[in-house]
């Protein structure tokens, strides 16, 4: 795959700077929706706009923040999601428009949490040339009085590498794999899913990722998936696969986890726990997640980490800047192993990794420098 063109470092005397980030570091979706839907195309992009100064100011109004994905401008020919969206979600969507009304380009809206966002972006991992492109580079532009005053290039990651075919109908095309899943579900749970139209798994199994309440008395999507498969991973071991998470999560081709932790030999289960732990029915999916403080607080007790009751992806730090704006998205925390995930930092400060060059936002280097305290 052709490496993206690297631009020169952005000038540090501009009036504004914008930092973009994805909320998860990797979004997953089905490739085919004719039989079932685990996850639709639904990406989220956030941006934090800062007015540079001796004391920088976060901007939440008075500008327009636009986004686009230059190498991925259409999805409707790459997936049959729009054909089956009425049966799965009860809505008829215009081509290339996602479930929240956002397309592959448009304007971001202020969230009320010091940033701007576009949710439900229906991007796929196939670019306009037909090549696999899971780490799509977005373009974010801040416009003030008709002029572009700041730009950045964050990653909008997506993969449909949900490798159910490792066990279900191996070697067969996607619809037959999904049919095998529904057939086995019908046999085990006395349901009648196969042959009755595409099935939205989250219609019965509550899924906070989609905001579906599920059916009372039926396990959540995360609990059902992880607990039912936790003791069925022997085929992976026979294949020599040591990371069982990659059987469903990206993946054998696409790296979901590609951050500084992975580079240091810290892998999925060391933060999230094994499949049985993730599938524990007492766990609240998408809420009971690992925190930075869980490991780093003991090593750096003088530092602040997540805000109380919040995860890394939601937390603010120095000057109310989002943690992810400087550190990078979850699973892609800098310096990342993927070239695309490092571009934003390189273009803003000249090197990969955490954005830690004060003059990215400050016109004059502050003294004393930031010591990772939220009140600084």
C-alpha positions as CSV (number, residue, x, y, z in Angstrom):
1,X,0.0,0.0,0.0
2,X,1.3,3.4,-1.0
3,X,2.5,5.5,2.0
4,X,0.7,8.8,2.4
5,X,2.6,11.9,1.3
6,X,4.1,13.5,4.4
7,X,3.7,17.3,4.5
8,X,6.1,19.7,6.1
9,X,5.8,20.5,9.7
10,X,3.1,23.1,10.2
11,X,4.2,26.6,11.1
12,X,4.1,27.4,14.8
13,X,3.1,31.1,14.3
14,X,-0.5,30.4,13.1
15,X,-3.3,31.8,15.2
16,X,-5.1,28.4,15.5
17,X,-4.2,24.8,15.8
18,X,-6.5,21.8,15.5
19,X,-5.9,18.3,16.8
20,X,-8.0,15.3,15.7
21,X,-8.6,11.9,17.1
22,X,-10.8,8.8,16.9
23,X,-12.6,7.6,20.0
24,X,-11.7,3.9,19.8
25,X,-8.6,3.6,17.7
26,X,-10.3,1.0,15.5
27,X,-13.9,0.7,14.5
28,X,-15.3,-2.7,13.3
29,X,-18.1,-3.4,10.8
30,X,-19.5,-6.3,8.9
31,X,-18.6,-6.6,5.2
32,X,-21.9,-8.2,4.2
33,X,-25.3,-7.5,5.8
34,X,-27.5,-9.9,3.9
35,X,-27.6,-12.4,6.8
36,X,-26.7,-10.5,10.0
37,X,-25.2,-7.4,11.4
38,X,-22.9,-7.3,14.4
39,X,-21.8,-3.7,13.7
40,X,-22.7,-1.2,10.9
41,X,-20.3,1.3,9.3
42,X,-20.1,3.8,12.2
43,X,-16.9,5.8,12.7
44,X,-16.5,8.8,15.0
45,X,-14.1,11.7,14.6
46,X,-13.3,14.3,17.2
47,X,-11.4,17.6,16.8
48,X,-10.1,20.1,19.4
49,X,-9.6,23.6,18.1
50,X,-7.2,25.8,20.1
51,X,-6.6,29.6,19.7
52,X,-2.8,29.9,20.1
53,X,-1.4,32.4,22.6
54,X,0.7,32.8,25.7
55,X,-2.3,31.2,27.4
56,X,-4.1,29.2,24.7
57,X,-7.9,29.2,24.5
58,X,-10.1,26.2,23.5
59,X,-12.5,27.3,20.7
60,X,-16.0,25.9,20.8
61,X,-17.9,28.5,18.7
62,X,-17.3,31.1,16.0
63,X,-15.6,28.8,13.5
64,X,-16.6,26.0,11.2
65,X,-14.9,22.7,11.4
66,X,-15.1,20.6,8.3
67,X,-13.9,17.0,7.7
68,X,-13.4,14.8,4.7
69,X,-11.6,11.6,3.8
70,X,-9.8,12.4,0.6
71,X,-8.9,8.8,-0.4
72,X,-12.3,7.3,0.6
73,X,-15.2,9.5,-0.8
74,X,-17.8,6.8,-1.3
75,X,-18.9,3.6,0.4
76,X,-22.1,2.6,-1.2
77,X,-20.4,0.4,-3.9
78,X,-18.2,-1.3,-1.3
79,X,-20.8,-2.8,1.0
80,X,-24.5,-3.8,0.8
81,X,-25.3,-1.9,4.1
82,X,-27.6,0.6,2.4
83,X,-29.6,-2.2,0.8
84,X,-30.4,-3.9,4.1
85,X,-30.4,-0.9,6.5
86,X,-34.3,-0.7,6.3
87,X,-34.7,-4.3,7.6
88,X,-31.9,-4.0,10.2
89,X,-32.4,-0.5,11.5
90,X,-35.8,0.6,10.2
91,X,-34.5,3.5,8.2
92,X,-34.0,4.3,4.5
93,X,-30.7,6.1,4.2
94,X,-29.4,8.1,1.3
95,X,-26.3,6.6,-0.3
96,X,-23.1,7.3,1.6
97,X,-25.0,8.7,4.6
98,X,-24.7,6.9,8.0
99,X,-27.1,6.2,10.8
100,X,-26.6,9.6,12.4
101,X,-27.0,11.6,9.2
102,X,-23.3,12.2,8.6
103,X,-21.6,11.4,5.3
104,X,-18.0,10.9,4.3
105,X,-17.5,14.6,4.4
106,X,-19.3,17.5,6.1
107,X,-19.2,19.7,9.2
108,X,-18.5,18.7,12.7
109,X,-20.6,20.0,15.6
110,X,-19.5,21.2,19.1
111,X,-20.1,18.4,21.7
112,X,-20.2,20.6,24.8
113,X,-17.1,18.8,26.0
114,X,-14.5,21.3,24.5
115,X,-14.4,19.5,21.2
116,X,-16.1,19.0,17.9
117,X,-17.4,15.7,16.5
118,X,-18.9,13.9,13.6
119,X,-20.4,10.5,14.5
120,X,-21.6,7.6,12.5
121,X,-19.3,8.3,9.5
122,X,-20.0,5.3,7.1
123,X,-16.4,4.7,6.0
124,X,-15.2,1.3,4.9
125,X,-11.7,-0.2,4.8
126,X,-11.6,-0.1,1.0
127,X,-10.4,3.1,-0.6
128,X,-11.5,4.7,-3.8
129,X,-8.8,2.8,-5.7
130,X,-10.1,-0.5,-4.4
131,X,-7.2,-1.1,-2.1
132,X,-7.3,-2.2,1.6
133,X,-7.1,1.0,3.7
134,X,-7.9,0.4,7.3
135,X,-6.1,3.5,8.5
136,X,-7.8,6.2,6.4
137,X,-6.4,9.7,6.8
138,X,-9.1,12.3,7.3
139,X,-8.6,16.0,6.6
140,X,-9.9,18.4,9.2
141,X,-10.1,22.1,8.4
142,X,-11.0,25.0,10.7
143,X,-12.6,27.9,8.8
144,X,-12.9,31.4,10.2
145,X,-14.4,34.3,8.2
146,X,-14.2,32.3,5.1
147,X,-10.5,31.4,5.5
148,X,-8.9,28.1,6.4
149,X,-7.0,28.9,9.6
150,X,-5.9,25.4,10.7
151,X,-5.7,21.9,9.4
152,X,-4.8,18.4,10.6
153,X,-4.8,14.8,9.3
154,X,-6.0,12.3,11.9
155,X,-6.7,8.6,11.2
156,X,-10.3,7.4,10.8
157,X,-9.7,3.6,11.3
158,X,-12.1,0.9,10.3
159,X,-11.9,-2.9,9.6
160,X,-14.3,-5.6,8.6
161,X,-11.8,-8.3,9.6
162,X,-14.2,-10.2,11.9
163,X,-12.7,-13.6,11.2
164,X,-15.7,-15.8,12.0
165,X,-14.7,-18.0,9.1
166,X,-11.9,-19.4,11.2
167,X,-14.5,-21.7,12.8
168,X,-17.8,-21.1,10.9
169,X,-17.9,-22.5,7.4
170,X,-14.2,-22.2,6.8
171,X,-13.3,-21.4,3.2
172,X,-16.8,-20.3,2.3
173,X,-17.9,-16.8,1.3
174,X,-19.2,-14.4,3.9
175,X,-23.0,-15.0,3.6
176,X,-22.5,-18.7,4.1
177,X,-20.3,-18.0,7.2
178,X,-23.1,-15.8,8.6
179,X,-25.7,-18.5,7.8
180,X,-23.7,-21.0,9.7
181,X,-23.7,-18.7,12.7
182,X,-27.4,-18.3,12.6
183,X,-28.0,-22.0,12.1
184,X,-26.0,-22.9,15.2
185,X,-27.7,-20.1,17.2
186,X,-31.1,-21.6,16.2
187,X,-30.0,-25.1,17.2
188,X,-28.6,-24.1,20.6
189,X,-31.2,-21.5,21.6
190,X,-34.4,-22.7,19.8
191,X,-34.7,-19.6,17.7
192,X,-35.8,-19.1,14.1
193,X,-33.3,-16.6,12.8
194,X,-32.0,-18.3,9.6
195,X,-34.1,-17.5,6.6
196,X,-36.1,-14.7,8.1
197,X,-34.2,-11.8,6.8
198,X,-31.0,-10.1,8.1
199,X,-30.7,-10.2,11.9
200,X,-29.4,-7.3,14.0
201,X,-27.7,-9.1,16.8
202,X,-28.1,-6.1,19.1
203,X,-31.9,-6.2,18.8
204,X,-31.9,-8.9,21.4
205,X,-28.4,-8.6,23.0
206,X,-28.0,-5.1,24.5
207,X,-25.1,-3.2,23.0
208,X,-24.0,0.1,24.5
209,X,-21.9,0.7,21.4
210,X,-25.1,1.0,19.4
211,X,-27.3,2.3,22.1
212,X,-29.7,-0.8,21.9
213,X,-31.3,-1.9,25.2
214,X,-31.8,-5.5,24.1
215,X,-34.3,-7.8,25.6
216,X,-34.7,-8.3,29.3
217,X,-33.2,-11.6,30.5
218,X,-30.9,-12.0,27.5
219,X,-27.2,-11.4,27.9
220,X,-25.5,-8.3,26.5
221,X,-23.7,-8.6,23.2
222,X,-20.3,-8.6,24.8
223,X,-21.2,-11.1,27.4
224,X,-22.8,-13.5,24.9
225,X,-20.0,-13.3,22.4
226,X,-17.0,-13.5,24.8
227,X,-18.4,-16.1,27.3
228,X,-19.8,-18.4,24.6
229,X,-16.5,-18.5,22.7
230,X,-14.0,-18.4,25.6
231,X,-13.7,-22.2,25.7
232,X,-13.9,-22.7,21.9
233,X,-10.6,-21.3,20.8
234,X,-8.7,-24.5,20.3
235,X,-8.7,-24.2,16.5
236,X,-6.7,-21.0,16.8
237,X,-4.1,-22.6,19.0
238,X,-3.7,-25.4,16.4
239,X,-3.1,-22.7,13.8
240,X,-0.3,-21.2,15.9
241,X,-2.3,-18.1,16.7
242,X,-1.3,-16.9,20.2
243,X,-3.7,-13.9,20.4
244,X,-7.2,-15.2,20.6
245,X,-8.7,-11.7,20.4
246,X,-7.7,-11.5,16.8
247,X,-10.2,-14.2,15.9
248,X,-12.9,-11.6,16.0
249,X,-11.2,-8.3,16.4
250,X,-8.8,-6.9,13.8
251,X,-6.7,-8.9,13.2
252,X,-4.5,-11.0,11.1
253,X,-4.1,-8.3,8.5
254,X,-5.2,-5.2,10.3
255,X,-3.6,-4.1,13.5
256,X,-6.2,-3.0,16.0
257,X,-3.6,-2.5,18.7
258,X,-0.7,-0.8,17.1
259,X,0.5,1.7,19.8
260,X,3.5,2.2,22.0
261,X,2.2,-0.5,24.4
262,X,2.3,-3.1,21.6
263,X,5.8,-2.0,20.7
264,X,6.8,-2.7,24.4
265,X,5.2,-6.2,24.4
266,X,2.0,-5.3,26.2
267,X,-0.9,-7.0,24.5
268,X,-4.7,-7.1,24.6
269,X,-5.3,-9.4,27.6
270,X,-2.8,-7.7,29.8
271,X,-5.1,-4.6,29.9
272,X,-8.5,-6.1,29.1
273,X,-8.2,-9.5,30.7
274,X,-8.9,-12.8,28.9
275,X,-12.2,-13.7,27.1
276,X,-13.8,-15.1,30.2
277,X,-13.0,-11.9,32.1
278,X,-14.4,-9.7,29.3
279,X,-17.5,-11.9,29.1
280,X,-18.2,-11.8,32.8
281,X,-21.9,-11.0,33.2
282,X,-21.2,-8.5,36.0
283,X,-19.1,-6.4,33.7
284,X,-20.8,-3.4,32.0
285,X,-19.5,-3.4,28.3
286,X,-17.9,-0.2,27.1
287,X,-17.9,1.2,30.7
288,X,-15.8,-1.3,32.7
289,X,-12.6,-0.8,30.7
290,X,-8.9,-0.6,31.6
291,X,-7.5,2.8,32.6
292,X,-4.2,4.4,32.2
293,X,-4.0,5.0,36.0
294,X,-4.5,1.3,36.5
295,X,-0.9,0.7,35.6
296,X,0.8,4.1,35.5
297,X,-0.4,5.6,38.8
298,X,1.8,3.3,40.8
299,X,4.8,4.1,38.6
300,X,4.2,7.9,38.5
301,X,2.2,8.7,41.6
302,X,2.8,12.4,41.2
303,X,0.8,12.5,37.9
304,X,-2.9,12.9,37.2
305,X,-4.4,10.5,34.7
306,X,-8.1,10.0,33.8
307,X,-10.7,12.3,35.3
308,X,-12.7,10.6,38.1
309,X,-15.3,8.3,36.6
310,X,-14.1,8.8,33.1
311,X,-12.2,6.7,30.6
312,X,-9.1,7.9,28.7
313,X,-11.2,8.6,25.6
314,X,-13.4,10.9,27.5
315,X,-10.9,12.6,29.8
316,X,-9.4,16.1,29.7
317,X,-6.0,17.1,31.0
318,X,-3.8,20.1,30.8
319,X,-5.8,23.2,30.0
320,X,-9.0,21.0,29.4
321,X,-7.3,19.5,26.3
322,X,-8.5,16.0,25.7
323,X,-6.0,13.3,26.6
324,X,-6.4,11.7,23.2
325,X,-5.7,14.9,21.4
326,X,-2.1,14.8,22.5
327,X,-1.5,11.1,23.2
328,X,-3.4,9.7,20.3
329,X,-6.5,7.5,20.1
330,X,-6.9,4.3,22.3
331,X,-5.0,1.4,20.7
332,X,-3.0,3.9,18.6
333,X,-1.2,5.9,21.4
334,X,1.9,7.5,20.0
335,X,4.4,6.7,18.9
336,X,2.4,4.1,16.9
337,X,3.7,1.4,14.7
338,X,1.7,2.6,11.8
339,X,2.9,5.5,9.6
340,X,-0.5,7.1,9.3
341,X,-1.1,7.3,13.0
342,X,2.1,9.3,13.5
343,X,1.4,11.9,10.8
344,X,-0.5,14.3,12.9
345,X,2.2,14.5,15.6
346,X,5.0,14.8,13.0
347,X,3.2,17.6,11.1
348,X,2.5,19.6,14.3
349,X,5.8,19.2,16.1
350,X,8.3,17.5,13.8
351,X,8.4,14.1,15.5
352,X,6.1,11.1,16.3
353,X,4.8,10.3,19.8
354,X,2.9,12.4,22.3
355,X,2.4,16.0,21.3
356,X,4.7,17.5,23.9
357,X,6.2,20.5,22.2
358,X,4.7,23.4,24.1
359,X,4.8,25.8,21.1
360,X,2.3,23.7,19.2
361,X,-0.3,25.6,21.3
362,X,1.7,28.2,23.3
363,X,3.2,31.2,21.5
364,X,5.7,31.4,24.4
365,X,7.1,28.3,26.2
366,X,5.5,28.3,29.6
367,X,7.5,28.1,32.8
368,X,7.3,25.9,34.7
369,X,6.5,23.3,32.1
370,X,3.5,21.0,32.3
371,X,3.9,18.1,34.8
372,X,0.8,16.1,33.8
373,X,-1.5,17.6,36.4
374,X,-5.0,18.5,35.2
375,X,-4.9,21.9,37.1
376,X,-1.7,23.0,35.2
